[in-house]
Amino acid sequence: MRKSAGWIASAAAAVLVAAGAITYAVAADDGGTGSSVPAADSADAGFARDMAVHHQQAVEMAYIVRDRTTDEEVRRLAYDIAQTQANQRGMLLGWLDLWGLPKVSSDAPMSWMGMGGMADGEDGALMPGMATDTELEKLGTLKGKQAEVFFLQLMTDHHKGGIHMAEGCVAKCTVGVEKRLAQGMVDAQQSEIALMADMLRARGAKA
């Protein structure tokens, strides 16, 4: 129980540190537009809202698998994903606060990409790549190698969906620091997809 509390505390601390730094980063970087406050229907705001939701599920899946396996390689990957994406989620929500924009929208997810109809939200999968509620429940019932394989498969799909959105921000966002964060997500998650493919092969499974 102490390990669990320490892990959660570390992730929470990272979010707080990031949230404290983002105000200065965004205020100093308007992406050349002449204004550091994007519109509520802009790609910048839409990406921040949608990716915060997308990241939250990745953190949830990482916490689930951490308690379903003792494999150190999987637990280390889950820890890295949870800490990184909780940190980034804090930054995205912090930007929305800084811009004075709502964290939720009546528009369908990914509308800022012109792809509002890509996912119907059935069974909790609000955006492409997201796991359904049924899949999350299943992950919580598995143990050992079965949990590891299912987690790696779900997270591979999750990363692919996240990369698609992040590439959309790189193309459409105007705030420079947000575009750079999005490109960093693309690079890191592509690397993790390759790592997870190797981990799945080692377990006799495929993405």
Phi and psi in degrees as a GROMACS rama.xvg file:
@    title "Ramachandran Plot"
@    xaxis  label "Phi"
@    yaxis  label "Psi"
@TYPE xy
-65.5023  -37.5105  ARG-2
-62.874  -41.967  LYS-3
-62.0461  -45.8817  SER-4
-64.093  -38.272  ALA-5
-65.7516  -37.8049  GLY-6
-66.2875  -45.9127  TRP-7
-63.5807  -40.187  ILE-8
-63.8788  -39.3843  ALA-9
-63.2103  -44.447  SER-10
-64.4913  -41.7071  ALA-11
-64.4251  -39.4596  ALA-12
-63.2424  -39.7305  ALA-13
-63.0356  -39.5795  ALA-14
-63.4797  -42.9295  VAL-15
-65.516  -39.6634  LEU-16
-63.1429  -46.1234  VAL-17
-62.6503  -43.773  ALA-18
-62.2716  -31.7719  ALA-19
-73.6845  -23.9044  GLY-20
-93.4191  -22.4401  ALA-21
-68.6196  -30.0254  ILE-22
-55.8731  -45.5657  THR-23
-70.5033  -38.7967  TYR-24
-63.5117  -45.7111  ALA-25
-74.2574  -40.6347  VAL-26
-61.4055  -30.8858  ALA-27
-89.379  -5.44687  ALA-28
-134.772  103.389  ASP-29
-102.712  10.1612  ASP-30
67.7731  16.0172  GLY-31
84.6166  7.83468  GLY-32
-87.5673  -15.4126  THR-33
89.8428  -3.22025  GLY-34
-144.61  134.24  SER-35
-93.9865  5.12445  SER-36
-116.153  102.9  VAL-37
-71.0027  163.76  PRO-38
-75.9881  159.618  ALA-39
-62.6711  -28.9348  ALA-40
-99.9365  15.8724  ASP-41
-77.9416  164.207  SER-42
-63.1333  -36.2368  ALA-43
-59.8358  -47.6051  ASP-44
-71.1255  -42.3181  ALA-45
-62.2275  -43.3193  GLY-46
-63.1281  -44.543  PHE-47
-59.789  -44.1643  ALA-48
-66.294  -49.7735  ARG-49
-68.9299  -42.0687  ASP-50
-70.3527  -28.4223  MET-51
-62.3512  -41.6706  ALA-52
-67.7954  -45.1285  VAL-53
-59.8699  -46.0762  HIS-54
-63.6168  -37.9652  HIS-55
-58.6984  -38.8146  GLN-56
-68.755  -36.6195  GLN-57
-61.7982  -41.3777  ALA-58
-62.4633  -42.5609  VAL-59
-61.3039  -45.5226  GLU-60
-63.1363  -39.03  MET-61
-63.1555  -41.1546  ALA-62
-65.9958  -37.6532  TYR-63
-62.8416  -50.8652  ILE-64
-69.1177  -28.5365  VAL-65
-57.0634  -33.579  ARG-66
-92.4354  -0.770671  ASP-67
-108.724  -2.23998  ARG-68
-146.331  156.546  THR-69
-107.328  2.59481  THR-70
-67.0229  119.977  ASP-71
-67.8869  -33.4141  GLU-72
-64.5024  -45.0599  GLU-73
-69.1569  -42.0009  VAL-74
-64.6756  -36.8505  ARG-75
-66.0901  -43.0055  ARG-76
-62.6878  -44.4455  LEU-77
-60.8333  -41.5845  ALA-78
-61.8038  -46.1333  TYR-79
-61.567  -43.6055  ASP-80
-64.2974  -46.4033  ILE-81
-61.851  -45.2667  ALA-82
-68.4257  -44.7248  GLN-83
-64.3387  -47.0007  THR-84
-76.8406  -28.8956  GLN-85
-66.1208  -40.0865  ALA-86
-61.392  -50.1564  ASN-87
-63.9144  -38.0848  GLN-88
-61.2786  -40.4197  ARG-89
-61.9352  -38.2309  GLY-90
-64.7176  -45.8704  MET-91
-62.3642  -45.52  LEU-92
-68.4692  -33.1117  LEU-93
-65.4745  -37.9494  GLY-94
-63.9825  -42.3369  TRP-95
-60.6107  -40.7286  LEU-96
-61.5191  -46.5083  ASP-97
-60.6157  -39.0333  LEU-98
-80.6112  -8.0664  TRP-99
70.2917  32.063  GLY-100
-110.27  150.92  LEU-101
-67.6307  150.285  PRO-102
-85.6922  -9.52635  LYS-103
-127.76  157.845  VAL-104
-140.43  151.118  SER-105
-77.6988  -13.4464  SER-106
-72.7177  149.162  ASP-107
-64.7037  148.301  ALA-108
-52.8417  142.122  PRO-109
71.8568  11.7914  MET-110
-61.2421  -32.0727  SER-111
-64.6728  -17.281  TRP-112
-96.8341  -1.03037  MET-113
75.0489  24.009  GLY-114
-131.13  39.7664  MET-115
-63.8559  -17.3444  GLY-116
-100.117  10.4708  GLY-117
-65.7893  -33.6304  MET-118
-132.904  137.88  ALA-119
-93.7969  -0.706366  ASP-120
77.4656  8.8394  GLY-121
-63.1733  131.16  GLU-122
57.7191  32.9265  ASP-123
87.8117  -5.49423  GLY-124
-85.0842  92.2569  ALA-125
-77.7231  -24.1805  LEU-126
-142.228  155.794  MET-127
-53.8787  137.622  PRO-128
93.6483  -20.9477  GLY-129
-74.0594  143.74  MET-130
-73.5154  152.19  ALA-131
-81.7825  166.257  THR-132
-61.0412  -37.831  ASP-133
-63.4054  -40.3841  THR-134
-66.7788  -38.8892  GLU-135
-64.9182  -40.042  LEU-136
-63.8047  -40.6287  GLU-137
-62.9215  -43.8017  LYS-138
-57.2047  -36.7393  LEU-139
-72.7947  -8.98838  GLY-140
-102.386  -13.5229  THR-141
-87.3526  160.472  LEU-142
-139.012  157.207  LYS-143
59.5937  -136.585  GLY-144
-59.98  -37.9697  LYS-145
-62.1208  -42.2492  GLN-146
-66.2155  -40.55  ALA-147
-61.3912  -48.5769  GLU-148
-63.1869  -46.9935  VAL-149
-65.4232  -39.6384  PHE-150
-61.3367  -47.2131  PHE-151
-63.1286  -37.2625  LEU-152
-68.5545  -45.8003  GLN-153
-62.9694  -42.4872  LEU-154
-71.5875  -31.0873  MET-155
-62.1188  -48.0307  THR-156
-61.9166  -40.2941  ASP-157
-61.687  -45.402  HIS-158
-62.5517  -40.6363  HIS-159
-61.2677  -42.5112  LYS-160
-65.0795  -40.2103  GLY-161
-65.0821  -40.4027  GLY-162
-62.1767  -41.1469  ILE-163
-59.4317  -44.2461  HIS-164
-68.4569  -42.4412  MET-165
-63.4349  -38.4928  ALA-166
-64.0372  -33.4579  GLU-167
-62.705  -39.7291  GLY-168
-68.4473  -41.0762  CYS-169
-56.5017  -38.0375  VAL-170
-80.4177  -33.6388  ALA-171
-113.059  -25.7395  LYS-172
-68.5892  154.313  CYS-173
-113.435  -19.142  THR-174
-81.121  117.284  VAL-175
-55.9694  -44.4314  GLY-176
-67.3794  -30.77  VAL-177
-73.1003  -39.6524  GLU-178
-60.7054  -39.8617  LYS-179
-68.2132  -38.4781  ARG-180
-62.2221  -43.8  LEU-181
-61.2656  -43.0046  ALA-182
-64.4483  -36.9807  GLN-183
-63.1901  -36.7169  GLY-184
-63.5206  -44.2627  MET-185
-57.6531  -50.5567  VAL-186
-62.7499  -47.078  ASP-187
-67.4798  -41.5328  ALA-188
-74.8235  -30.7531  GLN-189
-62.9686  -41.0612  GLN-190
-64.3048  -40.8944  SER-191
-69.2202  -32.9956  GLU-192
-61.957  -42.6473  ILE-193
-63.3784  -42.0563  ALA-194
-62.8355  -43.949  LEU-195
-67.6636  -31.9331  MET-196
-62.7924  -41.6325  ALA-197
-64.7337  -40.2393  ASP-198
-66.8482  -37.6832  MET-199
-67.1519  -43.1322  LEU-200
-60.6778  -38.7352  ARG-201
-64.2315  -21.1726  ALA-202
-103.531  10.6918  ARG-203
70.847  30.3399  GLY-204
-133.1  169.928  ALA-205
-123.816  160.51  LYS-206
